[in-house]
Amino acid sequence: MNKQTEDERTLYEAHPSMFRNRPVEFVFTAILCLVVVGIIMMFFWWLKSIGTTLTVTNKRTRLRRGILSKSITEVWHSDVRNVQLEQSFFQRIFGVGMIGISSAGQSGMEISVSGIPDPERVKQLIDERRS
């Protein structure tokens, strides 16, 4: 994680959930683990999940993707124009969802990540810090 300024605090940090975000696909892949192809699929899915981190501080929201390569997108809370939360029926049951954030400087979503635990809390944290 990047160095934070002295007055910047991390309020939330999470990786997308594998099972809770896609329970049917997870069970199917787990069954395929009886043959080698399922183990390979599960491993790459796990790498993708562990390599994606959403961090909300009191000043900005950061999405970091990648393990070997790296991509970081940050949106300062003072620049947030829109916070989007989407949850399918199963995502609501399992307490995960998609968070999308756009700023005044861009036309589309700058940060969009699915499978984030407790997305309503994430939206609330961002909304409380928008100016």
C-alpha positions as CSV (number, residue, x, y, z in Angstrom):
1,M,0.0,0.0,0.0
2,N,1.2,3.5,-0.7
3,K,2.4,5.7,2.1
4,Q,-0.5,7.7,3.6
5,T,-0.2,11.2,4.9
6,E,-0.1,11.5,8.6
7,D,-3.7,12.5,8.9
8,E,-5.0,9.9,6.4
9,R,-6.6,6.8,8.0
10,T,-7.7,3.5,6.4
11,L,-11.4,3.0,7.1
12,Y,-12.0,-0.1,4.9
13,E,-9.9,-2.5,3.0
14,A,-11.1,-5.7,1.3
15,H,-10.6,-8.2,-1.5
16,P,-13.5,-9.4,-3.6
17,S,-15.1,-12.5,-2.2
18,M,-14.9,-15.7,-4.3
19,F,-17.7,-17.8,-2.9
20,R,-20.1,-15.1,-1.8
21,N,-19.8,-13.2,-5.1
22,R,-20.4,-16.2,-7.3
23,P,-21.5,-19.2,-5.2
24,V,-22.7,-21.4,-8.2
25,E,-19.5,-20.9,-10.1
26,F,-17.5,-21.6,-6.9
27,V,-19.2,-24.9,-6.2
28,F,-18.9,-25.9,-9.9
29,T,-15.2,-25.1,-9.8
30,A,-14.8,-26.9,-6.5
31,I,-16.4,-30.0,-8.1
32,L,-14.0,-29.7,-11.0
33,C,-11.1,-29.8,-8.5
34,L,-11.6,-33.5,-8.6
35,V,-9.9,-33.2,-12.0
36,V,-6.8,-31.0,-12.5
37,V,-8.7,-28.4,-14.5
38,G,-10.7,-27.3,-11.5
39,I,-7.5,-26.8,-9.4
40,I,-6.0,-24.6,-12.1
41,M,-9.3,-22.6,-12.5
42,M,-9.5,-22.1,-8.7
43,F,-5.9,-21.0,-8.4
44,F,-6.2,-18.3,-11.1
45,W,-9.5,-17.1,-9.7
46,W,-7.9,-16.9,-6.2
47,L,-4.9,-15.0,-7.7
48,K,-7.3,-12.5,-9.3
49,S,-9.2,-12.0,-6.1
50,I,-6.2,-11.7,-3.8
51,G,-4.6,-9.3,-6.3
52,T,-7.6,-6.9,-6.2
53,T,-7.9,-4.6,-3.2
54,L,-10.4,-1.8,-2.5
55,T,-9.2,0.7,0.1
56,V,-11.3,3.5,1.5
57,T,-9.5,6.1,3.6
58,N,-10.8,9.3,5.1
59,K,-9.5,11.2,2.0
60,R,-9.7,8.8,-1.0
61,T,-10.8,5.5,-2.5
62,R,-8.1,3.3,-4.1
63,L,-8.5,0.2,-6.3
64,R,-5.3,-1.8,-6.7
65,R,-5.2,-4.7,-9.2
66,G,-2.4,-7.1,-10.0
67,I,0.2,-9.2,-8.3
68,L,3.0,-9.3,-10.9
69,S,1.9,-6.2,-12.8
70,K,0.1,-3.4,-11.0
71,S,-2.7,-1.0,-11.7
72,I,-3.9,1.6,-9.2
73,T,-6.9,3.9,-9.6
74,E,-7.6,6.6,-7.0
75,V,-10.5,8.9,-6.6
76,W,-10.3,11.7,-4.0
77,H,-13.5,12.0,-2.0
78,S,-13.8,15.7,-2.7
79,D,-14.0,14.8,-6.5
80,V,-16.6,12.1,-6.2
81,R,-19.6,12.7,-8.4
82,N,-21.4,9.4,-8.2
83,V,-21.2,6.2,-6.1
84,Q,-23.0,3.3,-7.6
85,L,-24.0,0.1,-5.7
86,E,-25.4,-2.9,-7.4
87,Q,-26.4,-6.3,-5.9
88,S,-27.9,-9.3,-7.5
89,F,-30.3,-11.4,-5.4
90,F,-27.6,-13.9,-4.4
91,Q,-25.1,-11.1,-3.7
92,R,-27.7,-9.5,-1.3
93,I,-28.1,-12.8,0.5
94,F,-24.3,-13.2,0.9
95,G,-23.6,-9.5,1.7
96,V,-21.5,-8.6,-1.3
97,G,-22.0,-6.3,-4.3
98,M,-20.5,-4.1,-6.9
99,I,-19.2,-0.6,-6.1
100,G,-18.7,1.9,-8.9
101,I,-17.2,5.4,-8.3
102,S,-17.0,8.3,-10.8
103,S,-15.5,11.7,-10.4
104,A,-16.2,15.1,-11.9
105,G,-13.1,14.7,-14.1
106,Q,-14.3,11.5,-16.0
107,S,-17.4,10.5,-17.9
108,G,-17.5,6.8,-16.9
109,M,-16.8,4.8,-13.7
110,E,-13.2,5.2,-12.6
111,I,-13.4,2.5,-10.0
112,S,-15.6,-0.5,-10.5
113,V,-15.2,-3.7,-8.5
114,S,-17.6,-6.6,-7.9
115,G,-17.7,-9.0,-4.9
116,I,-16.9,-6.4,-2.3
117,P,-18.1,-7.4,1.2
118,D,-20.5,-5.0,2.9
119,P,-20.9,-2.6,-0.1
120,E,-23.5,-0.5,1.7
121,R,-20.9,0.4,4.3
122,V,-18.4,1.3,1.6
123,K,-20.9,3.6,0.0
124,Q,-21.8,5.2,3.3
125,L,-18.1,5.8,4.2
126,I,-17.6,7.5,0.8
127,D,-20.8,9.5,1.0
128,E,-20.0,10.8,4.4
129,R,-16.7,12.2,3.2
130,R,-17.8,13.8,-0.1
131,S,-17.9,17.6,-0.1
